[in-house]
Structures are given as C-alpha cells and as structure tokens.
Amino acid sequence: MSNVRRIRKEISESHCIYETPFFTGKVTALALANPVVDVIIGNIIGVGDQPNLNEQSPTWKEDPDSAHKAHAYVSTRAQKSTPDNVNPNSGDNKQAEKNKNTSYKTAVSEFKREDLEKEQQSDPTLETVRAKAKNNDETYYTYNGIIFRRTNNKSDIDQTVLPKSMRQKVLQACHDSPIAGHLGINATKKRVCSRFSWPGIIRDVNKYVKSCDVCQRNCNKLPNLPIQIADIINKPFDKVAIDIVGPMMMSDSKNRYILTLVDAATRWPEAVPLKSISTTDVAKALFNIFTRLGLPKEILSDNGLQLVSKAMEEVMTMMGIQRRLSTPYHAQLNGMVERFNGSLKTMLRKLCTEKPQTWDKMIPAVLFAYREIPNVTTDVTISENLTPQQNKEARDLLQTFADSLSDIPGKTERVEHKIRLTDETAFRMKQYPLPVHAMDEVDKEINSMLASGIISKSTSPYASPITVAMKKDGAIRLCLDFRRLNKITIFDAEPIPTLDELLGKMKGAKFFTKCDLTKGHWQIPIHEDSKAYTAFQTTQGLMEFKYMPFGLSTAACTFQRAMLDTLGKLPFVVSYFDDVLIFSKSWEEHLEHIEKTLSALREAGFTVKPSKTIVGCEYINFLGHIVGNMNESLIA
C-alpha cells in the first residue's frame, strides 16, 4: 500500500468526466507523462463487456453539485436497450432487471428501402463505390436507386452495399443472435458476405468477432488437433456416427444428456436432448431421426452400454442397420461426431450464459446456425503429411475461397466459343432410339440443364442426335453426336502443351496442389452466332447450348486459350485443359501460390470442384504420371 501511495504522489491526478461506449461517469484519473493509449479503465465491474460501438452512450447530465462525487456506471449492450429514465444499475425496477437477464442479442429490425438509398448516397466511405456504379463498372451497379455488387458466381444473389450506419446491426445479427450461434470468423464472414458488401468488410468482420466478449469468455482452451484421414462416403446418409454428450446441468425440462448424430457424407448434424440415456430413450430418439431422414446402412458409435446392449442390437437388426463400434478409449476413431460435440457445447455455452438451465431450448437455434454455413472443405483432400499448423493454414485459406469451391459451374466472360463452318448448309440428323428405362433420367437431365441456364429452347435449322452412356455407378451420361458438325467445322490452331513441357517446369518443387474445374466446358459461353449450330433433339423439343458443350472438335482449343489467358502469367501453375497443378519449393510459397491461383480463377469467373481438389502433397498423380521431387514414372 505504501508503494501505491508513493506512486500516486509522483503522478498528478485529475478529476475527469468520461463518456465512452465502455464507460460513462466522473472519475479521479492519474495523468501519465508518456501514455501509450488515451484512456485505461479498470477495476470497475462490467467494464469489459462488449459495447455497441455504433450506438451512443446513455445520455447523462452533469450535476454541478456533484463535482467531487466519484460515482460512475458502465453501459453494456443490454443496459443500453433500457429506457433512458431507468437506471440499469438500480435495484428498484425489477422488471428491467428481469428483461436484462432474459434478453438475447437477436436479429435487427428490417431496414427501410428509403433509408438505405439515402444512406448509400451520403456515406463518405462509399464514395469510390458510387463512382464505380455511376461509370457502369462491371462490379457495382445501381438498380431502383440501390447500389449492388455483382458476385463472381452467377448462381449467387448479388450483394447489397451497406452504408456505415447499418453495418453494426448486420454484424450483430450474423454473429450474436441465437440462430447465428457466435460462430468463428470464417463462418460469420460467409454469412455476412452472402448478402452484403462494403469496403473493408473482411477487416470489420475479423475485428467484430475477435472483440466479442461472449466468444472470448468461452473460447477453446486446447488447440485443435490435426484432421484424420477418413473413408470417403459419396451417398448421403449411408453411414452416420452417433454419440451421447453429458451429463450436463439439468435443464428446466429435466434434460441432462444430448444424443448427437452426424452424416459421414454431408456432415449434416442432429442433436436430441434426453432426460436419461437408457436404451429405450436412445432408441426412440434415433427412430425419430430416421423417420425424418431415412434409415442409414451403417451406424458408428463407441462402446457405451446403451449402444451395445442386446436390446439396441435387436432394434438395429429390425431396421436392417449394421453397427460399427470404435475401439474402447479411442475417441479419435469416431472423431467426426466428437468434433461436432465440441462445437455444440461451445455454442450452447455462448448462447446460455445468462440462463444456463435453458440450454435444451437453444439446441434448434444452434443446429440452424451450424447447418446454415456449408463446410466447403468437406470434400477437399488435405495431404496427411502436413503438420497440424500447415493443415490449419490450408483449410483457413480454402475457406476464404468458398465461393470458388463449388459443384456449380461458374460463368466466365473472358472467352467465347465461336464455331466457323466451311459449309453453311443446314443439316438434320435422325435421332437415335433411347432406352425406355432411361427416358425419365434423360428428361431429368434436360430439365436440370434448362434450370441452370446451360441450354435453352431453339428454332435452329440444325439438329444433332443425342444418346446415353451408363456410368459405373449406374447413372446415365447424356452424350451428343456432333460428328456431322465437326466435319464442316474450321480447325482451330491453338497449340496444346505437351506433357514434357509441363513436367519440365516442376523441377525442384516439393509441394503440389491439384484442382479440377467444375464441368469446365460449361463455364465458357458460346458466341451468339454459333448457338444455332449446337441444336440437338430431345423428347421436349429442339434445344441449343448457351455454354460450350462436350464433343465439339474446337472446344479443347477454346478451353486451353481461356486457361492460358487466366493462368498463363503465373509461373508456378501448369494447366492441361481443366486440370490445374500448382507447385512450389516451400510451404510459405505454396500458400501464396494457391491464393494467387484461386484469386485468378475467381476473377475470371471459374469455379473449382471441391471433391477433386488435393492440397499440399509431396507426390501427386497428374495426367497419369506421379510427379514430385523431380521424379516422374509412368503408371502401369
């Protein structure tokens, strides 16, 4: 205490009145000679609560008679929502205190169109955006007075450009509300960017999530472990993993446990609160899930008594489900559902800090928040030879390109495919007979292509036939016979690189990443004058392609020209049609090279198929050859 008094004597004091988002009131402050910041506030209960930086602090009037009174209070988000005539720290108003304890940071009120238009025109931070929209920029445009930002993926909704006054409420709704779940930076970023845009949006999202008081108080204490290699399941709900979480704090509804289930193919989660974990209760909960989603072929679980009991075995046999049990005391064998358990408990802690006994009522909101954000790296293969830190860096990088990793073909505007004929005489070839059992699948494929904008109705005098081929999995492949059209098509002399040229560029590389464009041909539009040449016959009438189909003799040259225009200036990338290989000598370079490559593809409007993306390998199969460490050997 004597040391404190000595310090106070050496440093001058001043009586100050502060009005900040964190604190409002009159204090006695120490004036430092060389301060590192303007104000340091501490030792006051509640001062660390997350403030709303866009709202003004509660109004207060200076009392001339209280110049020497050292009273103050801290204004939090919940307290700012109380009326001005109610003291949030007072114990007199019990209803206000009750509202404070039961409040949740929910979604914001709807913005009015007139206010949005007015704010967009007056916000100084949008000056550059307004100029681009006025000059008919390819990124920004104005529709009915509102400024929008075009997305690279034409299947997405264009983003509304938000003024500064409305951004805080959107961040609150996308992160703080119960159906947002206080998820991390990447998930919040995806949710915000799915509908909105503004200059510096990524920086603002990062800052908001990192400064969230609830997230900081409930952060994970242990570092994330590396993701293990798992079997690839292609069909949804063929294989599921289940587990039981608990015992937890008894809820108001007397629930103490949670039955969790995760689909191995899609990572779809389910969670059911339970009062007990008897075999009967667990079987009823599983049956309730199966009646909604269907019966799986396999169930993976640990060796819990209620999961390996004779009664549960009879239930599984009755439903025709095969059980798979993990090794005792090896939770990593069921890591898929164990990882979801960790996320579930973390999200529940964040949403139920004020009333923990209501955790079971928040499970639907948590599931909604978890399901809404797609896991784009579900199908992406990460090399098992990477360190845990490298694995995390690779996945974090891929999350930033969620819009480019998609099973939906992109739409580029860099190149158009034009067909030049030696003979303009129209032709019509006879349609081949189609198998009766495949007619429904053919119609389904035609409707899908119509809905996605790949084809359209046609009145062309040309007509080529279609046929079907069976895939290995029993599905059909729709094929077009363009042999007559190819005979009269002028040849395209665009050079195609040889394998020796491509492999020679990879000398000394130690890290490789391979990706494949999503239905690459369908990402390149056809010139308006050439669409009529691609007409083909279907049971629904004559159709023509709006985007480049497979089977044209000059399609490969057009595609190679597009890839050369997009990636030709990047010396660390080689491409052979829709196969792209990135190579680097160090991991730091490799991350930078992946980012530049995906950025170039995104800027051009191309999308990459996640299931065919392999990241960070020392050896990789490329065009039938194993490349890595300067060794290439032909695969038999």
N, C-alpha and C positions, 0 to 999 in steps of 0.2 A: 504494500500500500504506500509505503514511503517513496518507492521509486516512481509510482504513478503520480504522486503529488509533486515530486521534483520535476517530472516531465511537464506537467501542467503549468508549473511556474515558468519554465523556459519557453513554452509555446503560448502565444497570445490567444485569448478566447474572444468570441464574438457571438452576440445573440442574433440569430438569423431566422427568417421565415421562408420555408421551402414549400414549393408546390410542384411536385413531380408525379409521374404515373405510379411511382413506387411509394411515395411518402408525401404527406401534407401536414404542415404544422410548424410550430415555433420551437427551436432547439438552441442549446448552447453548444457551439462548434469550436473545434480547435483549428486555427489557421496555420497550415504548414508553410514553410518557406519555399519548398520546391515540390509542389504536389504533382503526382503522376496522373491524377484524374481530377475532375471538377469537384465531385462530392463523393464521400464514402459514408454510407449509412449502415449502422449495425446495432446489435443488442436491442432491437425492437421487435416484438413478436409480430410475425406476419409480413415483415418487410421483404422476405424472399419470395413471396407469392408472385406468380406470373401476372404481369399487368397487361392491360389492353392499351397498346401504345398509340392507337388511333383515337382513343376517347379522352376527353378532358378529365382532369381530376375533379372530385366532388367540389362544388362551389363552397367557399367559406368566406366569411367577412372578418376582417381584422378588428379585434376588440381593443380600443385604445386603453382600456383599464387593465388589460391582461398582458402588458408589455413584459412583465417579469415572470409570467406563469410558464412553466415548462411542461405543457400538455400537448400531445400530438396523437395522431392515429394514422394507420396505414390503410390505404384504399386498395382492395383487391377487386377482381372482376365481378365476383358475386356481390360485393358490397356496393359497387357502382350501379348495379341494376336496381338497388332500393331507391325509394323516393327521396328527394332532396331534403324533406322535412323529417326524415327518420335517421337517427344516429345509428349506424350499423354496429357500433360497439356498445350500444346501450342495451341493458337487460330489460327495459320497460316494455318494449314492443316484442312480445313473444311470437306473434305471427310472422314478423320479419325474420326472426331467428329461425323459425321453422322452415320458412321458404329458403333460407340460406343453406340449411342442412340438407334439403331435399332437391336442390337445384342441380341441373345438368347443363353443360355447355352444349346446347343443341344447335340445329341449323338456323340460319338467319332468315329474316323476312325477305320476301321477294323484292328484287329491285324493280323500280318503275322504269319503263322504257324512256319516258321523257327525262328523268333524272340521269339515266345512263348516257343519253345523247348529249345532254348539256355538259356533264362532267367530262366526257371524252373530248369535247371541243375546247374546254377551258383548262384541262390538266396540263401543266408545263412539262411533265415527264413524258407526254405522248406527242410532243412537237414533231419529232422525227417520224413517228408512225403516221401522223396526219399528213405530213408532206408526201410520204410514200403512197398512201391511199389516194391522195389527190392526183398524183402523177401516174395513176394506173399501174402501180408496182405489182409484180407477179405474186408477192407475198401478202400484201394488205389490200383490201378493197372496202368500199362503203356500200351498204345495202339498206335502203329505207332510213338513212341517216345514222346507222350504227356501223362502226368500224369492226371488221372481222379480219382474222388471219387465216390464210389458207393452210391446210395441213398437207404434208407430203403424201400421206396415204389417202387416196380419194374416197376410200370407204369410211373414213372418219368424219365426224361433224366438225365444220370449221370453228375455230376458237374465237370467242368474243374478247375483244381487247378491253381490259378493265382499267378504269382510272384509279388513281392512288387512294381516293376516299373509300372505295369499295373493296379493296384488296384484303384488308384485315378481316372482314366478315367472311369472305370466301375461305381464307386460311383457317379461320375458326371452324367453319362448317366441315371442311375437308380433313381436319385433324382432331378437333376437340369433341365433336358430337359423339354420342353413343354409337351411331351407325358408322362412324369413321374409325373408332377404335384406338385412337392415339397410336397409329402405326408409324413406322420409321420414315426416313427422308425419302427413299425411293418410292414407297407406296403412296405417300402424300403427294409427291411430285407427279406421279402418274394420274392420281385422282384430280388434281388441280388442272394439269395440262390437258386433260381430256375434254375440257370445255372452255378454258380461259387461257389468256395470254397477256403478258405485259413486259416491257423491258426490264430485265433483271429478275425474272420470275424464279429461276433456279436459285439464285442467291437469296431471295426473300424466303423461299420455302426452307432452304437449309437453315437460315437464321431463326425462323419461327420454330421449327421442330427442335433445334438444339437448345432454344431458350424456354421450351415448355417445362414448367415446374413439375407437372404430374409425371412426365416421362423421365425427368431427372431423378425424381424420388423413387421411381420403380424400374430403374434400368437394370439390365442383367449384370450380376456380379461376376460371372465367369465368362471367359472368352469363348467364342463359337469354335466348335471342333470342325475339322475338315469333313466335307460331304463324302460319304462312302459310295462305292460303285454298287448299283442295284440293277436287278433284271429289268429290261425294258418291256413294259406291258402296253400293247397297242390298243386293245379294246377296252373301252371304259367299263368299269365295274365288273371286270372279270376276276380281279384279285383285290381284296381290301384288307386293311390292317386295323385291329381294334385294341383298345387298352382301357383301363379304368384309372381315373385320377381321383385321389383322395386318401384318407378322409380330409375334408375341408371344414371350415367353420359352418355350423348348422345354420341354414337359411331360415327365413320366416316361414317357408313352406316345408320345413323339416328335411330338406335335401342336404346330403353330405358328400355325395360322390358324383362323378361325371363319367358316362360312357362315351368314349371318343372313337370315331371311325374315319379312316382316310382311304380314298380310292387310289390305287397304285398308278393308274394311267393318267388321271386328270388332276390328282391331288385335291379332289373335292372333299371337304371335311363335314362331319356330322358330330354333334355333341348333344347328349341327353342327360339332364340331371336325374339322379336317383336317390331315393331315401335309404336304400340298402343295396348291397351287391350280392344278394342271393342269386342262385342260378335262375330262379323263376323271374325275378325282376330284370336281370340282364337279358334273358331270352325274349321277354316281352318287348324290351326296348329295341333289340335287334330286329325282331319281327316287324315292329312299327316302321323302322327304317327301310326294311326290304319291301314292304308293301308300297312304298313310295318310289323306290329306285330300282327295284328288281332284285332277283337272287344272284349273288356272285358265285363263281365257281370255286374260289378258294378264300379262306379266312386265315390270316396270320395273326397270332397272338402269343403272349407269354404263357407261363405255366401257372397262372392264378387258379385257385381252387375251383372257383365258379366257372372257369373257362375250360377246364379239363375234366370236369365231373362227368359221371355216367349219364346224367340227365341231359347235359349240354351235348354230349356225343349223340344221343338219340335224336335230339332236336335237329342237329346238323345232318344226320343221316336221313331224317324225314324230308328235309328240304333239299337234299342232294348236294350239299356243300362239303367240300373237302377241307379238313382242318390242317393247318401248318403251325407247329409250335417252335418257338425260338429256344435256344439253349438257355438253361437257367443262369441267372445273374449276368446275362449278356444282352443288355438293353439295346446295344447298337444294332443287333440283328433285326430289331423292329424300330429302327431309327426314324422311319417315315412318320409314324404316329407319335413317337416320343418327341419329335421336333415340334409337331403341332401342339402337343400338350404344353410345352414350354411357352409357345406363343399364346395359347389360350389363357393360361394362368396369368401371364404378364398383362394381357389386355383386360382381363377381369379386374386385376388389382388397380389398374389405372382408372377404370370406369366406376369402381365401387369404393373409392377411398372415403367417401362421406358416409355411405351406408353399406358396410360390408355384408350385412345379412341379406341383401337383395341380389347377390351375385347370380343366382339361378335365373332371375328375371332379365338379366343382361345378356344371357347366352345367345338369344336370337339376334340381338344387335351386333354382338361380336362375330357371329358366323356371317352376317351380312357384310360386315367390314372386311373380313378375311376373304370371302369369296369374290367380292367385287373387284379386287385388284388381281389381275391374272399374273401367274408366275411364268414369265417369259422364258426363264431358263429351265423349265421343266423338261423340255426335250433337247436342250443343248447339252452336248457331251463335253465335260471338262476333263482334261488329262489327269489320271490318278497319280502321275509322277510329280505334279506340282506340290509345293509346300502349302500348308494351310493359309498363309498370308497371300501367296500367289493365287490360290483358288478364290479367296475372297475378293482380291483385286479384279480378277477376271469377271466374276459374277456382278460386281458393282458396276464395271464398265458396260457389260451387256444390258444391265437394267436401264442405263441411260439411252439405249437404242431400242427400247421396247417397241416403238412404232415401226422400226425397220425389220425386226424379227417377227415375222407374221406368216401364217399359212395362206393369207390372202394376197394375190398378185398385186404388185404396185402398178403405177401408170406413169411411165416416163414421157417427157416431151422433148428429149434431146434428139431422138432419131425417129423417122417414119419409114416404114417399109413400102417401097413403090415397086410395082410389077410392070415391066415393059415387055410387050409381046411383039413377035415377028409377024404375026397374022392376027388381025382384029376380028376375024370371022367368029361369030358366037357358036358355041357348041353346047350340046346337052347329052350327057352320058346316061345310060339306063341305070336305074337304081338296083343294087344287089338285094336279093331277098335276105331279110334279117330273121334270126331265130325267134320263134314265138315267145320262148321263155325269157328273152332278153328285151322284149319290147318295152316293158314297164321301166326297166333300168335306162334304156335309151331315152325315153321321154323325160325321165327324172334328170338325166344329164343335160338334155337340151334346155329344160326349164331352169336348171342351175346356171347354165351359160347365159341365158337370157336375163336372168335376175342380176347377174354380176356384170352385165354390160359387155361381155366378150363378143356376142353375136347379136344380130337384130334381124327383123323381117326384111325380105328382099324382093325386088321386082326385076332382078337381073336376067338377061337372056342366057347367061352361062349357068351350067349346073353340073356339079361333080357328085359322084355317089359316096355314100358312107358305108362302113362295115364295122363290125365289133370284133375285138380280140379279148380273150379271157386272161385275167391276171392270175398270179399264183394263189392269191387269197380268195379266188372265186368271183371277184368283182369284174366288171367289164371295162374295157378301154375303147372309147369311141375313136375310130380311125377314118381318115378321109383319103380318098384316092384322087390325088392331084396329078396323076401321070399324064393325062391329056394336056393339062395346063402347063406342066413343066416342059413338055416337048416344044411348046411355042414361046417359052419364056427366054428373054435375052439373058445370057450368062453374066453374073456379077464377078468381077476380077479381084475383089477384096482378098488380100493374102491371108491365109490361115497359118498361125505359127506352128512349127514342128515341135515334137516332143524334146528333141535335143536342144533346141533354142531355149525352151522353158526350163529344163533341168540345169542347164549351164549357168543360169542366173542365181541358183541357190547355193553356190559354193560357200562353205563356212557357216551356214545357218544352223542354229541349234534349237530354235522354237518354230513350230509350224501351226497355223490355223487354217482350216479348210471350211469353206461355206459354199452353198449352192443356192442360186436364186430360185424363188418360188414360181414354178411354171414360167420360166424365163421368157419364152416366146410370147406369152400372153401379156407381158408388160410393155411391149412395143406396139404402138398404134400403126394401123395401115393407112396409107395415103388415101384421101377421099376418092381419087380417080381409080384406085385399084381395088376397092372393096367389092365391086360387082364381079370381078374375076374369081373371087373366093366363094361364090354362092354354092350351096350344096342342098340336097334334097332330104327332107325329114317327113315323118308322119304328120307334123304340124305345119307343113308348108315349106316354102323355099326360104332359106336363111343365108346370111352372109356374115363374114367376120369383120369386126371393128378393130380387132387386135390380131397380130400376126399368128397364124395357126402353124401347127407342126405339119411337115410334109412338103412344104414349098422348096424348090431347088435353090432359091436365093435367100432363104430365111437365115441360114447359118452365117452367110457373109454379112447380112444386115446386123445380126446379133453381135458378131465379132467387132463390127465397126462401132456399135454402141458401147461395148465394153472397153474398147481402145480409147474412145472419147471420154469415158468416165474414169478409168483407172490407168490409162496409158502413161501419165506423168508421175506415177508412184513407182519408184524403182524396186520396192520391196514386195510387189504384188505381181503374180502372173495369173492370167485367165485363159481358159480354153472353153469358149462358148459360155455356158452358165456355171462352170466350175471355177472357183476363185481360191487361190492359195496365197497366204500371207506368210512370209518367212523373215526371221530376224536372228541376230547373233547374241542378243542378251534379252532378258525378260523385260527390263525397262523399255528397251526399244520396241519390243513386241507389243506391249500395251499401247504405246504411242502409234505403232503401225496399224493395229486393229482399229483404234479410234479414227485415224485418218481414212482408212478404207471404208469403214461403215459410214463415216460422215460423207464421203464422196458418193456412195451408193444412195444414201438418204437424200442428198441434194439433187441427185439425178432422178429420184422417184422410184428406185428399185427397192424391193423387199427381199429378205433372205429367209429361207426355210429353216426354222429352229432345229427340227429333228435331223437335219443333215449338216449341222454346224458342229465342228470339232475344234476345240481350243487348246493351245499350249502343248502340243505333242512334240516329243523328240523324234519320232518316226511316224510317218503317215502314208497312207495309200493314196496316190494321186495318179489318175489315168492309168491304172494297172501297174504302177511301179511303187516300190517302197522308197521314199526319199527321207534323208536325214543323215547328218554327219558326213556329207559328201559321198555317201554310198547309195547306189541305185542298183537294184537287181530285179530282173523280170519275174513276175509271179507266174507260176505254172498254172 
